[in-house]
Amino acid sequence: MTRRSSWPPDRIALLVAVALIGTSITLYPGGTFLDESTHGYSFTHNFLSDLGGSVAFNYQRNQVGAILFGLAMVLGVFALGTCIVASVRVLSAVARARPFARLGAVTAVLVCVGYLGVAVSPQDRLMGLHQAFSLTAVHAFPVLTMVLATATMRDNRFRRRAAVGWVVLSLVLAGFLAVGHFGPGVQTEHGLTVQVLAQKVMASSAILVLWLESHEIALVRSQTDAIYHAAGAMSPTSAS
């Protein structure tokens, strides 16, 4: 039986991405969409994408922080893509889950391309592209998670928490979209705070659920490998 690492690449990438974002936050000079005079990063008034600007809202340079944020986004997309690929491979082994798993793979391409686009199009220089990529990602993401939730529910090898994790993330993502479309605008301090906090909740939830799903996928793969090993056959997950 092949031993699965307790620290697969997607979880390592998530940890490094969080560390890079934390460092980028400490380096952010200051300023918000509404107030150029603030100092440092505000958790209630600065979006995460503010970290990606080479020049902050207070007109000070933010090159190092922007580079770190871009690397964090790339690592985050790597973690998401790796987790989805593993999910699709495992779920595709079950006929009832296979169509949803494959639909998830297609939707995941949109999500990953969207977030990669956000990483390479800083809002202070390419606002139009930045918004287009961001909208693509945030609209496709809840579709992806709901499809994976459905597929996971149809695969009896997964524990209930795996499906619950995808459903909870779907609800959070849908709520984030609702706040973005119907919530108060960023032109007021109250509206900016609501939108910024909604983004923080969404990002935190995505990280936690991806960590959970990575663990659940690894568990199913290990159990499947053990069954096939006992039967003297090649596990369909071994090639992944």
ABEGO torsion letter per residue (X at the ends): XBBBBABBAAAAAAAAAAAAAAAAAAABAEEBAABAABBEBBAAABBAAAAABABBAAGBBAAAAAAAAAAAAAAAAAAAAAAAAAAAAAAAABAAAAAAAAAAAAAAAAAAAAAAAAAABBAAABAAAAAAAAAAAAAAAAAAAAAAAAAAAABAABBAAAAAAAAAAAAAAAAAAAAAAABBBAABAAAAAAAAAAAAAAAAAAAAAAAAAAAAAAAAAAAAAAAAAAAGBBBAAAAX
